[in-house]
Amino acid sequence: MVFNLRNVVLHTAYVQSFIVYRSSGQFVNGRWVENTPTQITMQGTVVAASEKEIIALPEGDRIQGSMVFHSTEELFPTRNNGTSDKILWNNQFWKLFTLGDYGDYGFWRMVGVRIKGN
Amino acid sequence: MAYLTLVEFEDLMQSIFCSILEWESEELKNNVRISWPEEGQPAWEITEDLVFLRCYELDNSINKEREHTDEYQVSPDEFARDTKYSVLMAVDVIAYGPNSFENSRKIRDGIFAEEIKLILKKNDIYLLPKESQITPKRADEYFEGRWWRRTDIGFRFNEMMIVSTTIPAINSIDVEVYEGEEGSKIADINVSNE
């Protein structure tokens, strides 16, 4: 019997909504050209993967950080017809950096990196 | 201004290498790709023949010399100045795939072809064979348990840059002539271009 953790990910005590921006595109004369991304609202849990870190460069402070998103719908890394999913959560965009495919157990786990830079 | 932007230079090189490799069909023309995509781009399989181009400028003594040509224009009352100089452009070619080494050799031969030279010349770009690394360098990569075929080759070009600006003209100058070091003024002249 396969243990399904879907209900754990969607538990009302800590479930949140976030929007997945799913990329699609094509190569045009050697350059990757993105189409308008498809927006998909998903629900799941969101926890910190690492704390926000300030990198003090001579040119300014760069902010980096990452969050872990668990969802019950599939998330996509870069593939032939699109680049990695991005998630809009807490007014910030997070780009999929690692992906754990636990689809057999009812969920996907993604580590997203903060892409804003400042 | 008469010079290519970096993007225009990359696009020109992309079309030239497609032409050399005879990858001009809809299916193949995107197998010559530009490196450093801002948002990333899909990767490729070990069986795919692809070429990546990295284009950038290199520092060189040649880009420190300037040649100015000024041409007077009546209206508006100014000089049109063209500043010409040459820059050293680098194109690093990274070929992947089972035929990467042979494709690199094909590129090395094709870059010297007359029709390619003419295309480059039309854009004021000239190949520098002595400064280029035109020997294909085998550089296979070990990734996820397999050796991926890779060959590197590099070219250097001089590109002429023409920067156009305007210089205001001097309409008149007042000249005062004095006698000796602390003498009295002996002449008051206005020099004008009218």
Chai-1 contact restraints between the chains, C-beta under 6 A:
chainA,res_idxA,chainB,res_idxB,connection_type,confidence,min_distance_angstrom,max_distance_angstrom,comment,restraint_id
A,F27,B,N30,contact,1.0,0.0,6.0,A-B,restraint_1
A,N29,B,Q14,contact,1.0,0.0,6.0,A-B,restraint_2
A,G30,B,Q14,contact,1.0,0.0,6.0,A-B,restraint_3
A,G30,B,N30,contact,1.0,0.0,6.0,A-B,restraint_4
A,G30,B,V32,contact,1.0,0.0,6.0,A-B,restraint_5
A,G30,B,R33,contact,1.0,0.0,6.0,A-B,restraint_6
A,G30,B,I34,contact,1.0,0.0,6.0,A-B,restraint_7
A,R31,B,I34,contact,1.0,0.0,6.0,A-B,restraint_8
A,W32,B,P37,contact,1.0,0.0,6.0,A-B,restraint_9
A,W32,B,Q41,contact,1.0,0.0,6.0,A-B,restraint_10
A,T78,B,P42,contact,1.0,0.0,6.0,A-B,restraint_11
A,N80,B,P42,contact,1.0,0.0,6.0,A-B,restraint_12
A,T83,B,E39,contact,1.0,0.0,6.0,A-B,restraint_13
A,T83,B,G40,contact,1.0,0.0,6.0,A-B,restraint_14
